[in-house]
């Protein structure tokens, strides 16, 4: 089943990313969503699809394009970890 919303969240900062993911988990959303994280460190979370970003890092636009390739949401939301 396709998702209603895809949240794309590229990150190079694990601590800030974990804070953002915790905030989303604490929010009771009555929507079908997915979060796609592009980062050099592994992310294990039920709603998260992790895509490994390897050096040399080519920036957030490149990471966003990687995530768009697998996004299933009808609507795309871009977020930052900071």
C-alpha positions as a LaTeX table, in Angstrom:
\begin{tabular}{lrrr}
\hline
Residue & $x$ (\AA) & $y$ (\AA) & $z$ (\AA) \\
\hline
Unk1 & 0.00 & 0.00 & 0.00 \\
Unk2 & 1.32 & 3.42 & $-0.90$ \\
Unk3 & 2.04 & 5.91 & 1.82 \\
Unk4 & 0.18 & 9.17 & 2.12 \\
Unk5 & 3.31 & 11.14 & 3.07 \\
Unk6 & 7.02 & 10.53 & 2.59 \\
Unk7 & 9.34 & 12.50 & 4.87 \\
Unk8 & 12.86 & 12.82 & 3.48 \\
Unk9 & 15.46 & 13.51 & 6.13 \\
Unk10 & 19.15 & 13.58 & 5.13 \\
Unk11 & 21.53 & 13.73 & 8.08 \\
Unk12 & 25.20 & 13.76 & 8.98 \\
Unk13 & 24.47 & 14.35 & 12.69 \\
Unk14 & 23.27 & 11.25 & 14.50 \\
Unk15 & 22.28 & 12.98 & 17.75 \\
Unk16 & 20.09 & 15.56 & 15.99 \\
Unk17 & 18.55 & 12.92 & 13.74 \\
Unk18 & 17.61 & 10.75 & 16.73 \\
Unk19 & 15.97 & 13.78 & 18.34 \\
Unk20 & 13.86 & 14.44 & 15.20 \\
Unk21 & 12.84 & 10.77 & 14.95 \\
Unk22 & 11.84 & 10.76 & 18.64 \\
Unk23 & 9.71 & 13.83 & 18.07 \\
Unk24 & 7.90 & 12.13 & 15.20 \\
Unk25 & 7.40 & 8.95 & 17.24 \\
Unk26 & 5.89 & 10.96 & 20.11 \\
Unk27 & 3.36 & 12.55 & 17.76 \\
Unk28 & 0.16 & 10.63 & 17.19 \\
Unk29 & $-0.42$ & 11.00 & 13.47 \\
Unk30 & $-3.51$ & 9.48 & 11.95 \\
Unk31 & $-1.87$ & 9.23 & 8.55 \\
Unk32 & 0.06 & 6.57 & 6.67 \\
Unk33 & 3.63 & 7.89 & 6.40 \\
Unk34 & 7.19 & 6.79 & 5.91 \\
Unk35 & 10.48 & 8.46 & 6.79 \\
Unk36 & 13.47 & 8.01 & 4.48 \\
Unk37 & 16.78 & 8.82 & 6.14 \\
Unk38 & 19.95 & 9.19 & 4.08 \\
Unk39 & 22.98 & 9.10 & 6.38 \\
Unk40 & 26.41 & 7.51 & 6.81 \\
Unk41 & 25.30 & 5.82 & 10.06 \\
Unk42 & 22.71 & 3.06 & 10.30 \\
Unk43 & 19.22 & 3.95 & 11.48 \\
Unk44 & 16.95 & 1.23 & 12.86 \\
Unk45 & 13.38 & 2.36 & 13.41 \\
Unk46 & 10.06 & 0.80 & 12.38 \\
Unk47 & 8.89 & 3.70 & 10.22 \\
Unk48 & 12.32 & 4.52 & 8.79 \\
Unk49 & 13.85 & 3.38 & 5.54 \\
Unk50 & 17.60 & 3.91 & 5.84 \\
Unk51 & 19.75 & 4.64 & 2.79 \\
Unk52 & 23.52 & 4.68 & 3.32 \\
Unk53 & 25.30 & 7.84 & 2.24 \\
Unk54 & 28.99 & 7.21 & 1.67 \\
Unk55 & 31.88 & 9.67 & 1.40 \\
Unk56 & 32.54 & 11.83 & $-0.39$ \\
Unk57 & 29.25 & 13.35 & 0.73 \\
Unk58 & 27.68 & 15.26 & $-2.14$ \\
Unk59 & 25.23 & 17.36 & $-0.16$ \\
Unk60 & 21.60 & 17.35 & 0.81 \\
Unk61 & 20.29 & 17.68 & $-2.75$ \\
Unk62 & 22.06 & 14.46 & $-3.75$ \\
Unk63 & 20.71 & 12.73 & $-0.63$ \\
Unk64 & 17.22 & 13.99 & $-1.41$ \\
Unk65 & 17.41 & 12.65 & $-4.95$ \\
Unk66 & 18.44 & 9.23 & $-3.61$ \\
Unk67 & 15.43 & 9.22 & $-1.30$ \\
Unk68 & 13.04 & 10.37 & $-4.02$ \\
Unk69 & 14.01 & 7.27 & $-5.99$ \\
Unk70 & 12.36 & 5.02 & $-3.38$ \\
Unk71 & 9.68 & 7.33 & $-1.96$ \\
Unk72 & 6.16 & 5.90 & $-1.94$ \\
Unk73 & 4.22 & 8.88 & $-0.62$ \\
Unk74 & 1.64 & 10.81 & $-2.52$ \\
Unk75 & 3.09 & 13.92 & $-0.87$ \\
Unk76 & 6.80 & 14.54 & $-0.24$ \\
Unk77 & 8.01 & 16.52 & 2.77 \\
Unk78 & 11.65 & 17.55 & 3.11 \\
Unk79 & 13.02 & 17.97 & 6.63 \\
Unk80 & 16.34 & 18.88 & 8.14 \\
Unk81 & 17.78 & 17.38 & 11.30 \\
Unk82 & 18.52 & 20.80 & 12.78 \\
\hline
\end{tabular}
